[in-house]
Every structure is written in C-alpha cells, then in structure tokens.
Amino acid sequence: MQPTLYDGDRLLVVHGASPRPGGLAVVRLPDGVVAVKRATRREPGGWWVERDNPREGVDSWSVGAIPESDVVARVLCRVWPLRRR
C-alpha cells in the first residue's frame, strides 16, 4: 500500500466491520493472502478493492470483487509510526 502504508506500520482495525468507500480494509485475497487494500465501492459480488501503488500487488482489477465474507476488518488509522519523515 505504499505510499500510504509501509512495512512495519501498525494499524488500528475493527474486525468484522464493513469498509467505507475510499477507506482502507483488511481483506483475504482469493489465494489466501491477507492484505490491506483501498475499498473503492460496493459491488453486487462484494467490495471492489484497489492498491495505492499501481505497479505492485493484486487488486480487484485482477481478481474481481472481494466477497463480503473475505473482508476481515476496516482500518481506522495508523498508530505507529505517529508521523512519517
């Protein structure tokens, strides 16, 4: 999720909560990997999620909408580090 998040960032999440359009969500991808993605919109088949870095990673453009059952949590905020230099 660079440039929004970096390896080692700590997040405050609400498990079982639906994401908000434009917000971050913890999702289980079809290959079983759990990742943080941007929830862009609700679709009939689940949530359309995208990555912030178009050059890396997997998102709904390659795997389709993520079923609601595979949305693990809504990200509230980054708690560590407090700010970036």
Beta strands, then each sheet from edge to edge (+ up, - down):
strand 1: 10-15
strand 2: 24-28
strand 3: 34-43
strand 4: 46-50
strand 5: 71-80
sheet 1: 1+ 5- 2+ 3- 4+
end
